[in-house]
Amino acid sequence: MWKSKKGMETKKDFFLECYQLGIIKFGRFTLKSGIESPFYVDLRPLASDPKILKHLANYLLDMLPLDNFDLICGVPYAALPMATAMSLESYLPLIIKRKEAKAYGTKKLIEGLYQKGQNCLLVEDVITSGKSLLETIPEIENEGITVSDIVVVLDREKGGRQLLESKGYRVHTLFTISEVCQMLQEDGKLTDDEVERIQDFLAGNVVKFEEKKRPSYEKKLENETLHSNAKKLLEIAIEKKSNLIASADVITTKELHELAEKVGPNIVALKTHIDIITDFDYDTTIIPLIDIAKKHNFLLMEDRKFADIGSTQELQYSYGVYKISNWADLITSQVIGGYPSLDFFHNSGVIAILGMSSEGTLTDNHYREEAIKVALAHPNVIGGVAQNEIPEELLLFTPGVNLETKGDGKGQQYNTPEYVFRNLHTDFIIVGRGIYKAENPEQASLNYKIAGWNAYEASL
């Protein structure tokens, strides 16, 4: 028999403790339906805190007439840990509903020990429209089990509770989004404007989001902790009215120098892959290239994409025939080696590879989130290469920019300057084949310089 646990913290204190785990975020989010919402709910982090999960189970059980139930079932996947905790606290047997039946063995959709005619309590984390629950319940009832009650942690107040109750189900909710907003507003965690947007959203009105303004180059220069090479890059951008980085994917010293001379007046940096130069010689390849960069006032960016342990990267950076540390103002590096692997790039500003523009890239959301944490914390990192918006403390370098085409048939995906500045808040565009493969690279670089600068100014 379930006995209520007395002495638990207040409901508000409990929610604020849950809130610290990041279960609800406020801002501007596009939902699966395509609708823009002023908040986003994800209760899965609750399963990672055993104390909170146990308290949550007790709160949910306290709302229910437990003598009515023989079984308990969590809707996969977020509610499974909640239902398991409730089962352990109440001694109600747990059954598990699969998202789809196994293709082998018993091919069951419902796992566990149960009998026809038993009554099952259904546990859900969040209820929105209620339609997904109306699809889930028949799959349980097809096994001869009755579902009469549903317990939900958070009601997003989009009609789901009313729909289910109109079908004869009893719905018990621990929190509503309105209650949550009131608690957070009282605790100083939500502004009046944010609450007003949420109320508009719940009422079905068009939500007026405050448009986020990207900081200008001048604003970014005000950052006192800015890396010296990031400062140089921004100063060049302002002076030349350019945010263009040309990629020099050529294979001879002659081609490299000729391209640098042609595009030099229009770029802020020249991106090299120095190990593809077939006739490389430090004195005849690098020394003249440094002179051209000084003449036309642009930085040298070696796209080495370092990806090893720190001690190896130090050797690759400073020694060998290329001696990258002697001449590269900027270098690119993966962050897969972790924070310490970036400690050895003393002379260059590091541009972390946070995402790649190729189709099928493995730089997924989890990788990007962890890589951004490293990039923000490391003093050598000035920014990142990515195909999505990143924190404004970092400079965003976006490759795959082209004025004329959307792809090259080899997995490379292109975006226009207007798109990347408006939607991603890009700081610098990287253009390769659109310039070095052009019939007139000098004119092409000028076209990209103008397009990039116009797109930047429009994005302000």
Secondary structure by P-SEA (a helix, b strand, c coil): ccccccccccaaaaaaaaaaaccccccccccccccccccccccccccccaaaaaaaaaaaaaacccccccccccccccaaaaaaaaaaacccbbbbbbcccccccccccccccccccbbbbbbbcccccaaaaaaaaaaaacccccccbbbbccccccaaaaaaaaabbbbbbcccaaaaaaaaaaaccccaaaaaaaaaaaacccccccbbbbbccccccccccccaaaaaaaaaaaaacccbbbbcccccaaaaaaaaaaccccccbbbbccccccccccccccaaaaaaaaaabbbbbccccccccaaaaaaaaccccccccccccbbbbbccccccccccccccccccccccccccccccaaaaaaaaaaaacccccccccccccccccbbbbbcccccccccccccbbbbcaaaaaacccccbbbbcccccccccaaaaaaaaaaaaaaaaaaac
